[in-house]
Amino acid sequence: MRLLDRYLPAYQFRETHACLISAEPAAILDSVIAYRPDSDRFFRTVIGLRELPTRLLGRPDGPRAPFGFDDFTLLGRSADEIVYGLVGRFWRPDYGLEPVVDGPAFQAFAAGDVARLALAFATRRHPDGRTQLVTETRIDCPSRAARLKFTLYWLVIRPVSGLVRRRMLASIRRASEQPPGERSGHVTAAGSP
C-alpha cells in the first residue's frame, strides 16, 4: 500500500506532475527533503502576492514567516515515497493552518470546516533505467461548505500551483543528478540567489 493512500485515501481534489531523473530513488528522496521552495524567486513572488492581503490588513498575533515547506508535517517516508501533510482553511488570507504533529494526528484530524492536504513524492523505476519522480497533491474537504470555499480557491490557485510543482521537480532533478560530492544541503531553484 502506498503511503499516500494510507494518509489520505479519500479526497475531492488532486493534481499530479512527474519527471524522469538519472539518479537512484534514495538520492532523489534526499533531494526532496533538502528542497526549499523559498529559494525560488518565482515561489517567493507568488507567495508574496498571496500573502499581501494579510500583510496589508495586519495580523493580530504578529507577523509570521512566509508560507513554505516548514509549514508542512512529514507524515511518513518509505524507501520510495515521502508524504507531507497540511491542515487548514487555505482559502483564508492567513491559510487558517491547524497544527498537526505527525501522521496519526493528520489521519485523526476531524473538523468539517477545514481541508486536509497531502503532498506525496514517489519514485519508481522507468524502463530506460532512470527513475520517475511523481508528485501528487490530494485535498480532502469533509464538508460541503469547505468544498465550496476550497473550489473557488482551487480555481484561482491551481495553475500557479502546477507551475510551482513543475519548477520544484526541475530543481530536485538538477540536485539529484549532481555527483554526490557536489550536492548541497539545500536544493535551490535555478537562477535564484
C-alpha positions as CSV (number, residue, x, y, z in Angstrom):
1,M,0.0,0.0,0.0
2,R,1.3,3.4,-0.9
3,L,1.9,5.8,2.0
4,L,-0.3,8.4,0.3
5,D,-3.2,6.0,0.3
6,R,-2.7,5.4,4.0
7,Y,-2.8,9.1,4.9
8,L,-5.4,10.4,2.5
9,P,-7.4,7.7,0.7
10,A,-10.5,9.9,0.2
11,Y,-10.2,13.2,-1.5
12,Q,-12.1,15.6,-3.8
13,F,-9.2,17.4,-5.5
14,R,-6.0,16.0,-7.0
15,E,-3.0,17.2,-9.1
16,T,0.0,15.1,-10.3
17,H,3.2,16.0,-12.0
18,A,6.2,13.9,-12.9
19,C,9.7,14.0,-14.3
20,L,12.5,11.5,-15.2
21,I,15.7,11.7,-13.2
22,S,19.1,9.9,-13.8
23,A,19.6,9.1,-10.2
24,E,18.8,6.4,-7.6
25,P,15.5,6.7,-5.6
26,A,17.2,7.3,-2.3
27,A,19.3,10.2,-3.7
28,I,16.1,11.7,-5.2
29,L,14.2,11.4,-1.9
30,D,17.1,13.0,-0.1
31,S,16.9,15.9,-2.6
32,V,13.1,16.2,-1.9
33,I,13.8,16.5,1.8
34,A,16.5,19.1,1.1
35,Y,14.4,21.2,-1.3
36,R,13.5,24.7,-0.1
37,P,10.8,26.4,-2.3
38,D,11.7,29.8,-0.9
39,S,15.0,29.6,-2.8
40,D,12.9,30.1,-6.0
41,R,12.3,33.7,-6.9
42,F,9.0,32.8,-8.6
43,F,7.8,31.0,-5.5
44,R,8.7,33.9,-3.3
45,T,6.9,36.3,-5.6
46,V,3.6,34.3,-5.8
47,I,3.6,33.7,-2.0
48,G,4.3,37.4,-1.5
49,L,1.3,38.2,-3.7
50,R,-0.8,35.5,-2.0
51,E,0.0,36.9,1.4
52,L,-0.4,40.6,0.5
53,P,-3.9,40.9,1.9
54,T,-2.7,39.6,5.3
55,R,0.2,42.0,5.4
56,L,-2.0,44.9,4.4
57,L,-4.7,44.1,7.0
58,G,-2.2,43.2,9.7
59,R,-2.3,40.2,11.8
60,P,-3.5,40.4,15.5
61,D,-0.9,37.8,16.5
62,G,2.0,39.5,14.7
63,P,3.9,38.7,11.5
64,R,4.7,35.1,10.6
65,A,7.3,33.7,8.3
66,P,6.2,33.4,4.7
67,F,4.4,30.1,3.8
68,G,6.8,27.3,2.9
69,F,7.8,23.7,3.4
70,D,8.3,24.3,7.1
71,D,4.5,24.7,7.4
72,F,4.1,21.0,6.4
73,T,4.4,18.0,8.6
74,L,6.3,15.0,7.5
75,L,3.7,12.2,7.7
76,G,5.9,9.3,6.5
77,R,8.8,8.0,4.5
78,S,9.4,4.7,2.9
79,A,12.2,3.5,0.5
80,D,10.3,5.0,-2.5
81,E,7.9,7.6,-1.1
82,I,7.7,10.7,1.1
83,V,4.3,12.2,2.2
84,Y,3.8,15.6,3.8
85,G,0.6,16.9,5.3
86,L,-1.1,20.2,5.9
87,V,-4.4,21.1,7.6
88,G,-6.1,24.4,7.2
89,R,-8.6,26.8,5.7
90,F,-6.4,27.5,2.7
91,W,-8.9,29.9,1.2
92,R,-8.4,32.4,4.1
93,P,-5.8,35.1,3.7
94,D,-3.8,33.6,6.7
95,Y,-4.3,30.0,5.4
96,G,-6.1,29.1,8.7
97,L,-3.5,26.5,9.5
98,E,-4.1,23.9,12.2
99,P,-1.1,22.3,14.0
100,V,-0.6,18.6,13.2
101,V,2.4,16.9,14.8
102,D,2.6,13.6,12.9
103,G,0.9,11.1,10.6
104,P,-1.5,9.7,13.1
105,A,-2.6,13.2,14.1
106,F,-3.1,14.1,10.5
107,Q,-5.3,10.9,10.0
108,A,-7.3,11.6,13.1
109,F,-7.9,15.3,12.5
110,A,-11.7,15.7,12.1
111,A,-13.2,19.2,11.7
112,G,-15.7,19.9,8.9
113,D,-14.6,23.4,8.3
114,V,-11.0,22.7,7.2
115,A,-9.3,20.9,4.4
116,R,-6.6,18.3,4.7
117,L,-3.8,18.3,2.1
118,A,-1.4,15.5,1.5
119,L,1.7,16.1,-0.8
120,A,3.5,12.9,-1.9
121,F,6.7,12.4,-3.8
122,A,7.0,8.8,-5.1
123,T,9.8,7.2,-7.1
124,R,9.6,4.3,-9.4
125,R,12.0,2.7,-11.9
126,H,11.4,3.6,-15.6
127,P,12.1,1.0,-18.3
128,D,15.0,3.1,-19.6
129,G,16.9,2.8,-16.3
130,R,16.1,6.3,-15.0
131,T,13.8,7.0,-12.0
132,Q,10.5,8.6,-12.4
133,L,9.6,11.1,-9.6
134,V,5.9,11.8,-9.3
135,T,4.4,14.4,-7.1
136,E,0.8,14.0,-6.2
137,T,-1.3,16.5,-4.2
138,R,-4.6,15.4,-2.7
139,I,-7.1,17.6,-0.8
140,D,-10.0,16.4,1.3
141,C,-12.7,18.8,2.2
142,P,-15.1,16.9,4.5
143,S,-18.0,19.3,4.5
144,R,-20.0,20.9,1.7
145,A,-19.1,24.4,3.0
146,A,-15.4,23.6,3.0
147,R,-15.6,22.1,-0.5
148,L,-17.3,25.2,-1.9
149,K,-14.8,27.6,-0.4
150,F,-11.9,25.4,-1.5
151,T,-13.3,25.0,-5.0
152,L,-13.2,28.8,-5.5
153,Y,-9.7,29.0,-4.2
154,W,-8.6,26.0,-6.3
155,L,-9.9,27.6,-9.5
156,V,-7.6,30.5,-8.9
157,I,-4.5,28.8,-7.4
158,R,-4.3,25.6,-9.4
159,P,-2.5,26.9,-12.5
160,V,0.1,28.6,-10.3
161,S,0.3,25.6,-8.0
162,G,1.0,23.4,-11.1
163,L,3.8,25.7,-12.2
164,V,5.3,25.7,-8.7
165,R,5.3,21.9,-8.7
166,R,7.0,21.6,-12.2
167,R,9.7,24.1,-11.1
168,M,10.1,22.1,-7.9
169,L,10.6,18.9,-9.8
170,A,13.1,20.5,-12.1
171,S,15.1,21.7,-9.1
172,I,15.0,18.3,-7.5
173,R,16.1,16.7,-10.7
174,R,19.1,19.0,-11.1
175,A,20.2,18.4,-7.5
176,S,19.7,14.6,-7.7
177,E,21.7,14.4,-10.9
178,Q,24.8,16.1,-9.4
179,P,27.6,13.8,-8.3
180,P,27.3,13.0,-4.5
181,G,30.2,15.2,-3.6
182,E,28.7,18.3,-5.3
183,R,25.2,18.1,-3.8
184,S,24.5,20.9,-1.3
185,G,22.4,20.7,1.8
186,H,19.6,22.7,0.3
187,V,18.1,22.2,-3.2
188,T,17.6,25.6,-4.8
189,A,15.9,26.7,-7.9
190,A,18.0,27.7,-11.0
191,G,18.5,31.4,-11.4
192,S,17.7,32.0,-7.7
193,P,20.0,33.7,-5.3
